[in-house]
Amino acid sequence: MKDNTFAIMCRICVGEMCHFNDKNNCSERCEKKKLHEGSHRCALKKHLCGKECSLPGCGGKCEIDCEAKHTVHKCWRSKCPSQCCMEDCPNECAAGDHFHGKMQLMIKYRKEQGIQEQLNFPGGCDHLCDCEHSCKKRCERFENGYCAIRTDRENVTQVFEGKRDTFEYVLKFEQKGTDKPCVKPIPPFRKNHEGGHFCSTDENAFHYCKKKCRDCSGICVKHFDHASRGDVRHKTIHGNMVNPVWTSTEEDLEFSGHKYKVGESAIAEMCDAYCYRQGRGHIHLYPCDAGDTQNCPHDAVTDRRRHRTDEKMWKDDNCRDELTHDKYWETINFEDPCVQDGCNFDICNWFCKHSDHHEESKSYCVLRLWHHPVKTLSEAGLRNGWVSEERGHAFSCTHEKW
């Protein structure tokens, strides 16, 4: 058998390195015939450029033929390597062009490589995957009404530390009106869906009125446009009176077994419980419309509102009116929270002081609070009883001896 190895070696260029031996895919040794003309070349027909890909951040190496004239370098990847631009989406962009989003690079590369085919990506220049996305916008109905009412810290025992007393009380709850995210899905290759942003597939879904009780900050539980539907009064589940402070003609006061200094918070009391405890003939303070007694337009008998009669309220320089219970809730436009049978706080709180009566069986004047003085029983609508000559109060009780 003849040894052909020597014969082959005699016919090829021996010991010379390929002109492109610095390229990663080069076979390094020249494979041309011995004493050939031109540069030394290995057996590979295409040597890769190897320079860094022109797409910023790609990190790949160019795989274009190093002998082909080009200025835009492209690696082996055919797709866009960018992550989908939609929030929290882990997918890569679905565009089939490596230079997607880099218009100048894309145009130059295609021109240099003689590529005529046009790639029409439905997402345009935006990096988008081919999946549906959830909308991150908040419900736009929130501008008119709350999507939900969140209740925090229900029935939490807290400690009131005042200047005159320290005691525990129960914080019924804390409320906060909240919005919800839009439930409409965003189609693939889109950054937004059509139409508005709503927290329900029903665009007319219930949203709460934003009005809050001025005393406890309880949020109205009615529809946000209930007033335009003829239901004028607001309604809420009342809680602790977080906004009012105690006022009095004295520096110190006592209420419901607790002592306070004027100006301290009334947070330990709740709206309805406060009214029940104040009872018959109690009043509420409210800012005066006019600003002084002489110009105050309200009449106690007809308006159920009058300018504050005692201007010596301790450390309270605000100009206020006194309102009956019913008038107060009408004025702040909230439904009366005291709905128990027999509750009528707008009746006069003067009582008969005869010794026949005990604390639990007081006989009160039958007239309305702030009534005009009467002189006869018939004026008060009574057949039996008696009339106080001094102040004009009418009582239904009778007594043999005085």
C-alpha positions, 0 to 999 in steps of 0.5 A, spaced: 500 500 500 502 506 498 503 512 503 498 518 500 499 522 506 506 524 504 504 525 497 498 530 500 502 534 504 507 535 498 501 538 494 498 543 499 501 549 503 505 547 509 506 551 516 502 557 514 497 560 518 490 562 515 490 570 513 483 570 518 486 566 523 484 571 528 477 569 527 473 565 532 471 559 527 478 559 523 481 552 522 488 556 522 492 552 517 492 554 510 489 549 505 491 552 499 496 548 494 503 549 495 506 555 492 499 558 491 498 565 489 494 570 494 493 570 501 493 563 505 486 561 507 483 555 511 478 550 508 472 555 511 469 559 506 466 564 511 470 567 516 465 570 521 467 578 523 467 577 530 466 584 532 461 586 538 454 586 536 452 593 534 445 593 538 447 596 545 447 591 551 447 585 546 454 582 548 453 578 542 459 577 536 458 579 529 456 573 524 457 577 518 462 574 513 468 578 515 470 579 508 463 583 506 463 590 507 459 592 513 459 597 518 453 594 522 455 588 526 449 583 528 450 577 532 446 570 531 440 572 534 434 574 529 429 576 534 429 583 539 432 581 545 429 587 549 424 585 555 417 587 554 415 594 556 409 592 560 409 593 567 411 586 571 411 582 564 417 577 564 417 576 557 421 578 551 419 582 545 416 578 540 419 582 534 422 578 529 428 584 528 434 584 532 435 591 531 427 592 533 426 599 536 433 602 533 430 605 527 437 607 524 441 601 525 435 597 522 435 601 516 442 601 515 443 594 516 438 592 511 441 596 506 448 593 507 445 586 507 441 587 501 434 585 505 428 587 501 423 584 505 419 588 510 417 586 517 411 589 519 411 588 527 404 590 530 407 593 536 410 598 532 417 600 535 414 598 542 417 592 545 411 588 546 410 580 547 404 577 544 401 576 551 395 579 554 396 584 559 392 586 565 391 594 565 395 598 571 391 604 571 386 605 577 378 606 576 377 613 573 370 613 576 374 614 583 374 622 581 366 621 582 366 616 588 370 611 591 370 604 588 370 601 595 370 603 603 376 600 607 375 599 614 381 598 618 382 597 626 375 595 628 373 595 635 380 596 638 381 598 645 385 605 646 387 609 651 385 616 652 391 620 656 388 627 657 390 633 662 384 631 667 383 623 666 386 617 663 381 611 661 380 606 656 375 607 650 374 603 644 375 605 637 369 603 633 373 603 626 377 607 621 374 608 614 378 610 608 375 610 601 379 607 596 380 606 588 380 599 585 385 597 578 382 597 572 379 590 570 379 591 562 385 587 559 390 590 554 390 586 548 397 583 545 401 588 541 398 594 545 400 598 550 392 600 552 385 598 551 380 601 548 375 605 552 375 608 559 378 605 565 373 601 570 373 597 576 368 592 573 366 590 567 359 593 568 361 601 567 355 603 571 357 599 577 356 602 584 361 607 587 360 610 594 359 617 595 365 621 597 361 625 603 364 624 610 361 626 616 364 632 619 364 629 626 366 622 625 369 622 618 364 616 616 363 615 609 357 616 606 354 609 604 350 611 598 351 612 591 355 617 589 350 621 585 344 619 590 343 627 590 341 627 583 336 621 584 332 625 589 335 622 595 338 628 598 341 626 605 347 622 606 348 616 610 353 613 614 355 608 619 358 613 624 364 612 629 368 615 634 368 623 633 375 624 631 374 631 629 370 635 634 373 638 641 370 639 647 367 646 649 364 649 655 363 655 659 368 652 664 375 650 663 373 643 666 367 638 664 365 631 665 361 627 660 359 620 661 363 619 667 370 621 664 373 628 665 376 633 660 379 639 659 376 644 654 379 643 647 381 636 648 379 631 643 372 628 643 374 621 640 372 617 646 365 618 644 361 616 638 356 620 634 350 617 635 352 615 642 353 622 644 346 624 642 343 619 646 347 621 652 346 628 651 338 626 651 332 631 650 333 638 648 341 638 647 344 642 642 350 642 637 354 648 635 356 650 628 359 656 624 355 662 624 353 664 617 354 672 619 359 672 624 356 676 630 350 676 634 346 682 631 347 680 624 345 672 625 339 671 620 336 665 624 330 665 628 330 660 634 323 658 633 322 658 626 329 656 624 331 651 630 337 655 630 340 661 633 346 665 635 350 662 641 347 665 647 353 664 651 359 668 648 363 666 654 365 659 652 372 657 655 378 658 650 373 658 644 373 664 640 370 662 634 363 665 632 358 659 632 350 658 632 346 653 636 342 648 633 337 643 635 339 636 634 334 635 628 336 641 625 344 640 626 343 633 622 339 637 616 344 642 616 350 637 615 345 634 610 346 627 613 341 622 616 339 622 623 343 617 626 339 616 632 333 612 630 331 608 636 323 609 637 321 615 642 327 619 640 325 626 640 331 631 642 328 637 640 323 637 646 324 642 651 328 640 657 325 644 662 322 639 668 318 640 673 321 641 680 316 638 684 318 633 690 313 628 687 318 627 682 324 623 682 330 623 677 327 617 673 320 620 673 321 627 671 316 631 668 318 635 662 315 641 658 311 638 653 313 644 648 319 644 643 326 647 645 326 654 645 319 655 644 315 662 646 313 662 653 305 660 654 300 663 659 295 658 658 294 650 657 290 651 651 296 654 648 300 648 649 295 644 647 293 641 654 287 640 658 290 638 664 297 640 667 300 647 669 304 653 666 310 656 669 308 663 670 315 665 670 318 662 664 312 660 660 313 652 660 307 647 660 307 641 664 302 635 663 303 633 671 298 635 676 300 636 684 295 637 690 300 641 694 306 645 692 
